[in-house]
Amino acid sequence: MTTVDLPPQLDASVAKAQLAALCRALDALPRGSVCRLNAAGVQRFDSAGLALLLACRRHAQAHGKPCTWCSGRPSCSPWPR
């Protein structure tokens, strides 16, 4: 499993640039790799941030890479099904 740390800000002001950066990070992983998005450092989040995470998930799944998220706490939760 590969963990990708999310940036402190996931809102409308940075969503487009962050989506591109996160998709590049996902693309760098081998097909079939499980990716965990670590949200422990996220301080600002809005509906654009949620849309960004869902777009990341769709991108990863389209490329055969399961994607989960983690709040940084010991209990990491998978995406809702």
Secondary structure, DSSP 8 states (H G I E B T S, - for coil): -EEEE--SEESTTTHHHHHHHHHHHHHTS-TT--EEEE-TT--EE-HHHHHHHHHHHHHHHHTT--EEEE-SSSS------
